[in-house]
Amino acid sequence: MHGLLAILNLPSVSSAYGDVVSVYPFWLREGLDGEWLGIDAPWVYPLLAWAPILAAGVAGPDALPLVWMLVVTALDAVAFGMLLRVPRGRLLALTWLGLQLALGPVALGRIDTVAVAVSIIGVAVLRSGRTGCAAAAFTAGAWMKVWPGALYLALLIARRPRRWILAAGATVSAAVLGVAALLGSQQALSFLLEQGDRGLQIEAVAATPAMWLVGAGDAYVYYDRQILTFQVDFDGVGRIAALSTPVLVVAVLALCALGALAVRRDHGREAVVWLAVALVAAMIVTNKVGSPQFVLWLTVPALLLAELGARRHWIGVGAIAAVGVLTQVQYPWTYGWLVTGDPLAVLLLTARNLVHVGILVGAVWMLVRATRRGPFALSADERREQVAHAARLDEEGVVAEAALEHDRLGAGDARGDAGGEPLLVGDGEEPVARDADDERR
């Protein structure tokens, strides 16, 4: 898979590898000349985004594109191997490869690629019960590209005791900021402000109506050489761009509140997974940036859905894969048409962004549903479907029997019986979300 994507990233085939070929080596050269972004000057990325750039630049800026491919392939191999060790790992690993293929060459050519691998490692260690390690991985990912912070928030809401999660996040953050302080940085948090002044990127959901006006001359596309993106300008664009960040913050806070209620009512991983989907989708839909690599953010939520395995979960995975395919067609293959406002390219963008919105709406609906119903927020037919899926994955039927027992316990809890047991249970200091796989172990 990575070999195919590497071929598609060749400059003679596509422009998808442009950041790795031009931007990252340029930043590295500037650093070697004495001005490190995020240390000596403001930067749009958190500080740990330097980690993959420095790793790939070990042989110098000129060799960075080749070494980058080797580094991300090796890191993906580590994450892939760890994923194979969790329950249903083969299915999840194949799903991940399928999502990479759907998105195409850009899946390997961005810092987000590394953040995804780190987050998948976090999920793998979480499934082995090491909550603190998972929280540390998600925090490290957030110090690369922010969005893994959504996974950290979902974990914080779902797991108790929370002190280990908070301690892990604080430790990683303190380490990053401590190193920055030792290097004399006064720009370690500049990424929080650097996004504020940028305009509306043409792929952003909020830019979609304006892109339809480009052909009529009521809006125009320009290239921002400082941000290195194509943006759209029209009457009122400043107000929309300025509102996007506050809307994003409000959306995340509202979803955290809804997710906390859903987890409390539902007690299971069902609500937690939909919370992760909703948080990541909201960070995309409300963002004034709409870069193609943003689809990578949905990889981990997609794997969490695939692990649950019911029909509606696979519908969610399918929607995420569809976004990947539409995004690949848009970038890199037809991006030149989009920049000129070609109607077919704008129609493709509209379809892609509508699916993004649909993923968010669907995830929010499932969270609302979880606040209103019993322990799994499942109908009888849905639960039977999940039990049947579990039975197919276990020759002895142990998983299916455990799931049926969970139904009995959950029903008792919904009736208020003393025998009803919530799913968030555990011994000692590390409660775990009990499900069919835990019963099997």
C-alpha positions as CSV (number, residue, x, y, z in Angstrom):
1,M,0.0,0.0,0.0
2,H,2.7,2.5,1.0
3,G,4.6,1.6,-2.2
4,L,1.6,2.5,-4.3
5,L,1.1,5.7,-2.4
6,A,4.8,6.5,-2.7
7,I,4.5,6.2,-6.5
8,L,1.5,8.5,-6.6
9,N,3.5,11.0,-4.6
10,L,6.2,11.2,-7.3
11,P,6.4,14.8,-8.6
12,S,5.9,13.5,-12.1
13,V,2.6,11.9,-11.0
14,S,1.0,14.4,-8.7
15,S,1.6,17.5,-6.5
16,A,0.4,15.8,-3.3
17,Y,3.9,15.6,-1.9
18,G,4.5,19.3,-2.3
19,D,4.7,20.1,1.4
20,V,7.4,17.4,1.9
21,V,9.3,18.4,-1.2
22,S,9.3,22.1,-0.7
23,V,7.8,23.4,2.5
24,Y,9.4,21.2,5.2
25,P,12.9,21.4,3.7
26,F,12.5,25.2,3.6
27,W,11.5,25.3,7.2
28,L,14.4,23.1,8.1
29,R,16.9,25.2,6.2
30,E,15.6,28.3,8.0
31,G,16.1,26.6,11.3
32,L,19.6,25.5,10.4
33,D,20.3,29.1,9.5
34,G,19.3,30.3,12.9
35,E,15.5,30.9,12.9
36,W,13.4,28.0,14.2
37,L,9.7,28.4,13.7
38,G,7.8,28.1,17.0
39,I,11.1,29.0,18.9
40,D,12.4,32.2,17.3
41,A,9.3,33.1,15.2
42,P,5.6,32.4,15.3
43,W,4.4,29.1,13.7
44,V,1.0,27.8,12.7
45,Y,1.8,24.3,14.2
46,P,2.5,23.2,17.7
47,L,6.1,22.5,18.6
48,L,6.1,18.7,18.3
49,A,5.3,19.1,14.6
50,W,9.1,19.5,14.4
51,A,9.6,15.9,15.5
52,P,8.8,14.2,12.2
53,I,10.5,17.0,10.2
54,L,13.7,16.7,12.2
55,A,13.6,12.9,12.0
56,A,13.2,13.1,8.2
57,G,15.8,15.8,8.0
58,V,18.6,13.8,9.7
59,A,20.4,13.5,6.4
60,G,19.9,17.1,5.5
61,P,17.1,19.2,3.8
62,D,17.8,17.8,0.3
63,A,17.3,14.2,1.4
64,L,14.2,15.0,3.5
65,P,11.5,13.9,1.0
66,L,13.0,10.4,0.6
67,V,13.7,10.0,4.3
68,W,10.2,11.2,5.1
69,M,8.7,8.4,3.2
70,L,10.9,5.9,5.1
71,V,10.1,7.4,8.5
72,V,6.3,7.5,8.0
73,T,6.4,3.9,6.6
74,A,8.3,2.7,9.6
75,L,6.0,4.5,12.1
76,D,2.9,3.2,10.3
77,A,4.4,-0.3,10.5
78,V,4.8,0.0,14.3
79,A,1.2,1.3,14.6
80,F,0.0,-1.4,12.3
81,G,1.7,-4.1,14.3
82,M,0.3,-2.8,17.6
83,L,-3.2,-2.7,16.0
84,L,-3.0,-6.3,15.0
85,R,-2.5,-7.2,18.7
86,V,-5.9,-5.8,19.8
87,P,-9.2,-7.7,19.5
88,R,-10.4,-7.6,15.9
89,G,-7.0,-6.1,15.1
90,R,-6.8,-7.6,11.6
91,L,-10.1,-6.0,10.6
92,L,-9.0,-2.7,12.0
93,A,-5.7,-2.8,10.3
94,L,-7.3,-3.6,6.9
95,T,-9.8,-0.8,7.5
96,W,-6.9,1.6,8.1
97,L,-5.2,0.6,4.9
98,G,-8.5,1.0,3.0
99,L,-8.9,4.6,4.4
100,Q,-5.4,5.4,3.3
101,L,-6.1,4.2,-0.2
102,A,-9.3,6.1,-0.3
103,L,-7.6,9.4,0.5
104,G,-4.7,8.7,-1.8
105,P,-1.2,10.2,-1.9
106,V,-1.8,13.0,0.6
107,A,-2.3,10.3,3.2
108,L,1.5,10.0,3.5
109,G,2.6,13.5,2.7
110,R,1.7,15.6,5.7
111,I,2.5,15.9,9.4
112,D,-1.0,14.7,10.1
113,T,0.2,11.3,8.9
114,V,2.5,11.0,11.9
115,A,-0.2,12.3,14.3
116,V,-2.6,9.6,13.0
117,A,0.0,6.8,13.7
118,V,0.7,8.2,17.2
119,S,-3.0,8.3,17.9
120,I,-3.5,4.7,16.7
121,I,-0.7,3.6,19.0
122,G,-2.6,5.4,21.7
123,V,-5.8,3.4,20.9
124,A,-3.8,0.2,20.9
125,V,-2.3,0.7,24.3
126,L,-5.7,1.9,25.6
127,R,-7.3,-1.4,24.6
128,S,-4.6,-3.1,26.7
129,G,-5.7,-1.1,29.8
130,R,-2.9,1.5,29.9
131,T,-5.0,4.6,30.1
132,G,-2.2,6.9,31.1
133,C,0.0,5.8,28.1
134,A,-3.0,6.4,25.8
135,A,-3.5,9.8,27.3
136,A,0.2,10.6,26.8
137,A,0.0,9.5,23.1
138,F,-3.1,11.6,22.4
139,T,-1.4,14.6,24.1
140,A,1.7,14.2,22.1
141,G,-0.4,14.0,18.9
142,A,-2.1,17.2,20.0
143,W,1.2,18.9,20.3
144,M,1.8,18.0,16.6
145,K,-1.5,18.9,15.0
146,V,-4.1,19.8,17.7
147,W,-6.9,17.4,16.6
148,P,-5.8,14.4,18.7
149,G,-6.8,16.6,21.6
150,A,-10.4,15.5,20.7
151,L,-9.5,11.9,21.5
152,Y,-7.9,13.1,24.7
153,L,-11.2,14.9,25.6
154,A,-13.3,11.8,24.8
155,L,-11.0,9.7,27.0
156,L,-11.1,12.2,29.8
157,I,-14.9,12.2,29.7
158,A,-15.2,8.4,29.6
159,R,-12.6,7.0,32.0
160,R,-12.2,7.2,35.7
161,P,-10.2,7.9,37.8
162,R,-9.4,10.9,35.7
163,R,-6.3,11.9,37.6
164,W,-4.1,9.5,35.6
165,I,-5.4,11.0,32.3
166,L,-4.8,14.6,33.6
167,A,-1.4,13.7,34.9
168,A,-0.3,12.2,31.6
169,G,-1.5,15.2,29.6
170,A,0.1,17.6,32.1
171,T,3.4,15.7,32.0
172,V,3.7,15.6,28.2
173,S,2.7,19.3,28.0
174,A,5.1,20.3,30.7
175,A,7.9,18.4,28.9
176,V,7.2,20.2,25.6
177,L,6.9,23.6,27.2
178,G,10.0,22.9,29.4
179,V,12.2,22.1,26.4
180,A,10.8,25.2,24.6
181,A,11.7,27.3,27.6
182,L,15.3,25.9,27.7
183,L,15.6,26.8,24.0
184,G,14.6,30.4,24.9
185,S,11.2,30.2,23.0
186,Q,8.6,32.8,23.5
187,Q,6.5,31.5,20.6
188,A,5.6,28.0,22.0
189,L,1.9,28.9,22.0
190,S,1.9,31.0,18.9
191,F,-0.1,28.4,17.0
192,L,-3.1,29.4,19.0
193,L,-3.0,32.9,17.5
194,E,-1.5,32.3,14.1
195,Q,-4.7,30.9,12.7
196,G,-6.7,33.9,13.8
197,D,-5.6,36.2,11.0
198,R,-5.8,33.8,8.1
199,G,-8.7,34.0,5.6
200,L,-11.1,31.4,4.4
201,Q,-9.5,28.4,2.5
202,I,-11.4,27.4,-0.6
203,E,-12.0,23.8,0.6
204,A,-13.5,24.9,4.0
205,V,-17.1,24.0,4.5
206,A,-17.9,27.7,5.2
207,A,-16.4,28.6,1.8
208,T,-18.6,26.3,-0.2
209,P,-21.3,28.9,-1.0
210,A,-18.7,31.5,-2.0
211,M,-17.0,29.0,-4.4
212,W,-20.2,28.9,-6.4
213,L,-19.9,32.7,-6.8
214,V,-16.4,32.6,-8.3
215,G,-17.6,31.7,-11.8
216,A,-20.0,34.7,-11.7
217,G,-17.3,37.1,-10.6
218,D,-18.8,37.8,-7.2
219,A,-15.9,36.1,-5.4
220,Y,-12.4,35.4,-6.4
221,V,-9.7,32.9,-5.4
222,Y,-6.2,34.1,-4.5
223,Y,-3.0,32.5,-3.2
224,D,-1.8,33.5,0.3
225,R,2.0,33.2,0.1
226,Q,2.4,33.5,3.9
227,I,0.0,30.6,4.7
228,L,0.7,28.8,1.4
229,T,-3.0,28.1,0.6
230,F,-5.6,29.2,-1.8
231,Q,-8.3,31.3,-0.2
232,V,-11.5,32.9,-1.3
233,D,-12.4,36.5,-1.0
234,F,-15.9,38.0,-1.1
235,D,-18.0,40.6,0.6
236,G,-18.3,39.5,4.3
237,V,-15.5,36.9,4.2
238,G,-13.7,38.6,7.1
239,R,-16.7,38.2,9.4
240,I,-17.2,34.6,8.5
241,A,-13.5,33.8,9.0
242,A,-13.4,35.7,12.3
243,L,-16.4,33.7,13.6
244,S,-15.1,30.3,12.7
245,T,-12.8,29.9,15.6
246,P,-15.3,30.9,18.3
247,V,-17.9,28.6,16.7
248,L,-15.4,25.8,16.8
249,V,-14.7,26.3,20.5
250,V,-18.4,26.5,21.3
251,A,-19.1,23.4,19.3
252,V,-16.4,21.4,21.1
253,L,-17.6,22.6,24.5
254,A,-21.2,21.8,23.7
255,L,-20.3,18.3,22.4
256,C,-18.2,17.6,25.5
257,A,-21.3,18.4,27.6
258,L,-23.5,16.3,25.5
259,G,-21.0,13.5,25.4
260,A,-20.6,13.6,29.2
261,L,-24.4,13.2,29.6
262,A,-24.5,10.4,26.9
263,V,-21.6,8.5,28.6
264,R,-23.3,8.8,32.0
265,R,-26.6,7.5,30.7
266,D,-25.2,4.9,28.3
267,H,-22.2,3.7,30.4
268,G,-20.6,2.1,27.4
269,R,-18.1,2.6,24.6
270,E,-20.9,3.2,22.1
271,A,-21.4,6.8,23.4
272,V,-17.7,7.4,23.7
273,V,-17.0,6.4,20.1
274,W,-19.7,8.7,18.8
275,L,-18.3,11.5,20.9
276,A,-14.9,11.0,19.3
277,V,-16.5,11.1,15.9
278,A,-18.5,14.2,16.7
279,L,-15.6,16.1,18.2
280,V,-13.3,15.4,15.2
281,A,-16.0,16.1,12.7
282,A,-16.9,19.4,14.4
283,M,-13.2,20.5,14.3
284,I,-13.3,19.9,10.5
285,V,-16.8,21.4,9.7
286,T,-16.3,24.6,11.7
287,N,-12.8,25.1,10.6
288,K,-11.9,28.0,8.2
289,V,-9.1,25.7,6.9
290,G,-10.2,22.7,4.8
291,S,-7.0,21.1,3.7
292,P,-7.3,17.6,2.2
293,Q,-5.2,16.0,5.0
294,F,-8.0,16.9,7.5
295,V,-9.7,13.7,6.3
296,L,-6.9,11.9,8.0
297,W,-8.3,13.1,11.3
298,L,-11.3,10.9,10.9
299,T,-9.1,7.7,10.7
300,V,-9.1,6.9,14.4
301,P,-12.8,7.6,14.9
302,A,-13.4,5.3,11.9
303,L,-11.4,2.5,13.4
304,L,-13.3,2.9,16.7
305,L,-16.5,2.6,14.8
306,A,-15.2,-0.5,12.9
307,E,-14.4,-2.1,16.2
308,L,-18.0,-1.8,17.4
309,G,-19.0,-3.5,14.2
310,A,-22.8,-3.0,13.9
311,R,-24.4,-1.9,10.6
312,R,-24.8,1.8,11.6
313,H,-21.1,1.8,12.6
314,W,-20.1,0.6,9.2
315,I,-22.3,3.3,7.6
316,G,-20.2,5.8,9.5
317,V,-17.0,4.1,8.3
318,G,-18.3,4.2,4.7
319,A,-19.1,7.9,5.0
320,I,-15.6,8.6,6.1
321,A,-14.2,6.5,3.3
322,A,-16.5,8.4,0.8
323,V,-15.1,11.7,2.1
324,G,-11.6,10.3,1.4
325,V,-12.4,9.3,-2.1
326,L,-14.1,12.6,-2.9
327,T,-11.1,14.5,-1.4
328,Q,-8.6,12.5,-3.5
329,V,-10.5,13.2,-6.7
330,Q,-10.5,16.9,-5.7
331,Y,-6.9,16.9,-4.5
332,P,-4.6,16.3,-6.3
333,W,-6.3,15.2,-9.4
334,T,-8.8,18.1,-10.1
335,Y,-7.5,20.8,-7.8
336,G,-6.5,23.1,-10.7
337,W,-10.2,23.2,-11.8
338,L,-11.4,24.0,-8.3
339,V,-9.0,27.0,-8.1
340,T,-10.6,28.5,-11.2
341,G,-14.1,27.9,-9.9
342,D,-15.0,25.2,-12.5
343,P,-18.7,24.2,-11.8
344,L,-18.0,20.5,-11.8
345,A,-15.1,20.9,-9.4
346,V,-17.2,23.1,-7.1
347,L,-20.0,20.5,-7.2
348,L,-17.5,17.8,-6.1
349,L,-16.4,20.1,-3.3
350,T,-20.0,20.6,-2.3
351,A,-20.7,16.9,-2.2
352,R,-17.5,16.3,-0.1
353,N,-18.4,19.0,2.4
354,L,-22.1,17.8,2.6
355,V,-20.8,14.3,3.6
356,H,-18.6,16.0,6.2
357,V,-21.6,17.7,7.7
358,G,-23.6,14.5,7.5
359,I,-21.0,12.7,9.6
360,L,-21.2,15.4,12.2
361,V,-25.0,15.4,12.3
362,G,-25.1,11.6,12.4
363,A,-22.7,11.5,15.3
364,V,-24.5,14.2,17.2
365,W,-27.8,12.3,16.7
366,M,-26.3,9.1,18.1
367,L,-25.1,11.0,21.1
368,V,-28.6,12.5,21.7
369,R,-30.1,9.1,21.2
370,A,-27.7,7.7,23.9
371,T,-28.9,10.3,26.4
372,R,-32.5,9.2,26.0
373,R,-32.2,5.4,26.1
374,G,-30.8,2.5,28.0
375,P,-27.2,1.3,28.6
376,F,-26.2,0.6,25.0
377,A,-28.6,3.0,23.3
378,L,-29.4,0.0,21.0
379,S,-32.6,-1.4,19.8
380,A,-33.2,-5.2,20.1
381,D,-32.5,-5.7,16.4
382,E,-29.3,-3.6,16.6
383,R,-28.0,-5.6,19.6
384,R,-28.8,-8.9,17.9
385,E,-26.9,-7.7,14.9
386,Q,-23.9,-6.8,17.1
387,V,-24.1,-10.2,18.9
388,A,-24.2,-12.0,15.6
389,H,-21.1,-10.0,14.4
390,A,-19.3,-10.9,17.6
391,A,-20.2,-14.6,17.2
392,R,-18.7,-14.7,13.7
393,L,-15.4,-13.4,15.1
394,D,-15.3,-16.1,17.8
395,E,-15.5,-19.8,16.9
396,E,-16.5,-20.9,20.4
397,G,-19.3,-18.3,20.7
398,V,-17.7,-16.9,23.9
399,V,-18.0,-13.3,22.7
400,A,-21.7,-13.8,21.7
401,E,-22.5,-15.3,25.1
402,A,-20.8,-12.5,26.9
403,A,-22.7,-9.9,24.9
404,L,-26.0,-11.6,25.6
405,E,-25.1,-11.5,29.3
406,H,-24.4,-7.8,29.0
407,D,-27.9,-7.4,27.6
408,R,-29.3,-9.0,30.6
409,L,-27.3,-6.9,33.0
410,G,-28.0,-3.7,31.0
411,A,-31.7,-4.4,31.0
412,G,-31.6,-4.9,34.8
413,D,-29.8,-1.6,35.2
414,A,-32.4,0.2,33.0
415,R,-35.2,-1.2,35.3
416,G,-33.3,-0.1,38.4
417,D,-32.6,-3.7,39.5
418,A,-29.8,-4.2,42.0
419,G,-28.3,-6.7,39.6
420,G,-27.8,-4.2,36.8
421,E,-24.1,-3.5,36.3
422,P,-22.9,-0.4,34.5
423,L,-20.3,-1.0,31.8
424,L,-17.7,1.4,33.3
425,V,-16.5,-0.9,36.0
426,G,-13.1,-2.2,37.1
427,D,-10.9,-3.1,40.0
428,G,-8.5,-0.8,42.0
429,E,-7.3,2.3,40.3
430,E,-8.0,1.6,36.7
431,P,-11.6,1.0,35.8
432,V,-12.2,-0.2,32.2
433,A,-15.1,-0.1,29.8
434,R,-16.2,-3.7,29.9
435,D,-17.5,-5.1,26.7
436,A,-17.7,-8.4,24.9
437,D,-13.9,-8.5,24.2
438,D,-13.1,-7.8,27.9
439,E,-15.4,-10.7,28.9
440,R,-13.6,-13.0,26.5
441,R,-10.2,-12.1,28.0
